[in-house]
């Protein structure tokens, strides 16, 4: 099977391939099934093979998850962590977020998916989750958090805050994501949230 290799920026551990059929993608996916060092993404004939870049990706992903979970626990918001599991639209799209959550009840499709972008690829990652109608897609990139909400026209539009957490300012999350000590960051964040709650009562 001949696959045209378009770009391979070795320093960024990203390979982009075009003209890949769904059948070819599934064959490659099966061959790499047990390789946890790579993540495959497919959208309309374009496939990306990416290796998460160093500790930064994992640190941001894990810390952001800890902060969100601490927030939901403090406010008594029922949630179910779904982690990184693959969402597919056979023949068209396949994507695996870094983290995902169901809010209120456990559902087949998560309410929030989170992508930590250290290396930008060519695939529009919002399009990956449109077929599954994931309500919100969050991106962390270059020390910014962007939240996109699926509207009635089934298009993602950027919003300032999550509809699930209208009182949570994303800049507050960023402040604690940049702290060097993860444990202290979560502890201080929880105290800030408690203080905010007490001031509203």
C-alpha positions as CSV (number, residue, x, y, z in Angstrom):
1,X,0.0,0.0,0.0
2,X,1.5,3.3,-1.1
3,X,0.8,6.3,1.0
4,X,1.9,9.8,0.0
5,X,3.9,11.4,2.8
6,X,3.3,15.2,2.7
7,X,5.0,16.4,5.8
8,X,7.1,15.0,8.6
9,X,8.3,17.6,11.0
10,X,10.5,15.3,13.1
11,X,11.0,17.8,15.9
12,X,7.2,17.9,16.4
13,X,6.5,14.2,16.1
14,X,3.7,14.7,13.6
15,X,3.1,13.0,10.3
16,X,0.2,14.1,8.0
17,X,-1.0,11.9,5.2
18,X,-3.6,12.7,2.5
19,X,-5.7,10.6,0.2
20,X,-6.2,7.9,2.8
21,X,-9.4,5.9,2.5
22,X,-11.3,4.9,5.6
23,X,-10.4,1.3,4.9
24,X,-6.7,2.2,4.8
25,X,-7.1,4.2,8.0
26,X,-8.6,1.2,9.8
27,X,-5.8,-1.1,8.7
28,X,-3.2,1.3,10.0
29,X,-5.2,1.8,13.2
30,X,-5.3,-1.9,13.8
31,X,-1.5,-2.2,13.2
32,X,-0.8,0.5,15.8
33,X,-3.6,-0.6,18.2
34,X,-1.1,-1.6,21.0
35,X,1.2,1.3,20.5
36,X,0.4,3.9,23.2
37,X,3.0,6.3,21.9
38,X,1.0,7.4,18.9
39,X,-2.4,8.9,18.4
40,X,-4.3,8.7,15.1
41,X,-6.7,11.2,13.8
42,X,-8.8,10.9,10.6
43,X,-11.0,13.4,8.8
44,X,-12.3,13.2,5.3
45,X,-9.2,11.4,3.8
46,X,-6.6,13.1,5.9
47,X,-4.8,11.2,8.6
48,X,-2.5,12.5,11.3
49,X,-0.1,10.3,13.3
50,X,1.0,12.2,16.4
51,X,3.2,11.4,19.3
52,X,2.3,13.6,22.3
53,X,5.3,16.0,22.8
54,X,7.1,15.5,26.1
55,X,5.9,16.1,29.6
56,X,4.2,19.4,28.9
57,X,1.3,17.7,27.1
58,X,0.7,15.2,29.9
59,X,1.1,17.8,32.7
60,X,-1.4,20.2,31.2
61,X,-3.9,17.5,30.4
62,X,-3.7,16.0,33.9
63,X,-3.7,19.3,35.8
64,X,-6.6,20.7,33.8
65,X,-8.5,17.6,34.5
66,X,-7.7,17.8,38.3
67,X,-8.8,21.4,38.4
68,X,-12.1,20.8,36.6
69,X,-12.9,17.7,38.7
70,X,-12.1,19.7,41.9
71,X,-14.4,22.5,40.8
72,X,-17.3,20.0,40.0
73,X,-16.9,18.3,43.4
74,X,-16.9,21.6,45.3
75,X,-20.1,22.7,43.6
76,X,-21.7,19.3,43.8
77,X,-21.9,18.9,40.1
78,X,-22.4,15.3,39.2
79,X,-19.9,14.2,36.5
80,X,-18.4,11.1,34.9
81,X,-14.8,11.1,33.6
82,X,-14.6,9.4,30.2
83,X,-10.9,9.9,29.6
84,X,-9.5,9.7,26.1
85,X,-11.7,7.3,24.1
86,X,-12.2,7.4,20.4
87,X,-15.3,9.0,18.8
88,X,-15.9,7.9,15.3
89,X,-18.2,8.6,12.3
90,X,-17.4,5.6,10.1
91,X,-16.1,6.6,6.7
92,X,-15.5,10.2,7.7
93,X,-14.0,11.0,11.1
94,X,-12.1,9.4,14.0
95,X,-10.7,11.4,16.9
96,X,-9.5,10.8,20.4
97,X,-9.6,13.7,22.9
98,X,-7.2,14.0,25.8
99,X,-10.0,14.1,28.3
100,X,-13.7,14.0,28.3
101,X,-16.6,14.3,30.7
102,X,-20.3,13.6,31.0
103,X,-22.2,16.1,33.1
104,X,-25.2,15.2,35.2
105,X,-25.4,11.6,34.0
106,X,-23.3,9.1,32.2
107,X,-24.0,9.2,28.4
108,X,-22.7,7.5,25.3
109,X,-21.4,10.9,24.0
110,X,-19.5,13.1,26.4
111,X,-20.7,16.6,27.1
112,X,-17.2,18.1,27.1
113,X,-14.0,17.0,25.2
114,X,-10.7,18.5,26.0
115,X,-7.8,18.8,23.5
116,X,-4.3,19.9,24.6
117,X,-2.6,21.2,21.5
118,X,1.2,21.3,21.7
119,X,1.8,20.6,18.1
120,X,-0.7,21.9,15.6
121,X,-1.7,19.7,12.7
122,X,-3.7,20.3,9.6
123,X,-7.0,18.7,10.7
124,X,-9.7,21.0,12.1
125,X,-10.3,19.2,15.3
126,X,-13.7,20.7,15.9
127,X,-14.9,18.9,12.9
128,X,-13.9,15.6,14.4
129,X,-16.6,15.9,17.1
130,X,-19.4,17.5,15.1
131,X,-20.8,14.2,13.8
132,X,-21.1,13.0,17.4
133,X,-22.7,16.3,18.4
134,X,-20.4,16.8,21.4
135,X,-21.9,19.9,23.1
136,X,-18.5,21.5,24.0
137,X,-15.0,21.2,22.7
138,X,-12.2,22.8,24.9
139,X,-8.7,23.6,23.6
140,X,-5.6,24.4,25.5
141,X,-3.0,25.9,23.2
142,X,-0.2,28.4,23.9
143,X,-1.3,29.1,27.4
144,X,-4.9,29.9,26.3
145,X,-8.1,28.0,26.9
146,X,-10.7,28.3,24.1
147,X,-14.2,26.9,24.5
148,X,-16.4,26.1,21.5
149,X,-20.1,25.4,21.9
150,X,-22.3,23.5,19.4
151,X,-25.1,25.8,18.3
152,X,-28.5,25.0,16.9
153,X,-27.1,25.1,13.4
154,X,-24.7,22.3,14.4
155,X,-21.7,24.5,14.2
156,X,-19.1,25.2,16.9
157,X,-18.9,28.9,18.0
158,X,-16.5,30.2,20.5
159,X,-17.9,31.3,23.8
160,X,-16.4,33.0,26.8
161,X,-17.5,30.4,29.4
162,X,-18.8,26.9,29.4
163,X,-22.6,26.5,29.5
164,X,-22.0,23.8,32.1
165,X,-19.9,26.1,34.4
166,X,-21.2,29.6,33.8
167,X,-19.5,30.9,37.0
168,X,-16.1,29.5,36.1
169,X,-13.8,32.0,34.4
170,X,-11.3,30.1,32.2
171,X,-8.6,32.6,33.1
172,X,-8.8,31.2,36.7
173,X,-8.0,27.8,35.4
174,X,-5.0,29.2,33.4
175,X,-3.6,30.8,36.5
176,X,-3.3,27.5,38.3
177,X,-2.2,25.6,35.2
178,X,0.9,27.7,35.2
179,X,1.8,27.0,38.8
180,X,4.9,24.8,39.0
181,X,3.5,22.5,41.7
182,X,0.4,20.6,40.7
183,X,-0.7,19.6,44.2
184,X,-0.4,23.2,45.5
185,X,-2.2,24.5,42.4
186,X,-5.2,22.3,43.0
187,X,-5.3,23.0,46.7
188,X,-5.2,26.8,46.2
189,X,-7.8,26.6,43.4
190,X,-10.2,24.7,45.7
191,X,-9.8,27.4,48.4
192,X,-10.5,30.2,45.9
193,X,-13.6,28.4,44.7
194,X,-14.8,27.9,48.3
195,X,-14.2,31.6,49.0
196,X,-16.2,32.5,46.0
197,X,-19.1,30.3,47.0
198,X,-19.1,31.7,50.5
199,X,-19.2,35.2,49.2
200,X,-22.3,34.4,47.1
201,X,-24.2,32.9,50.1
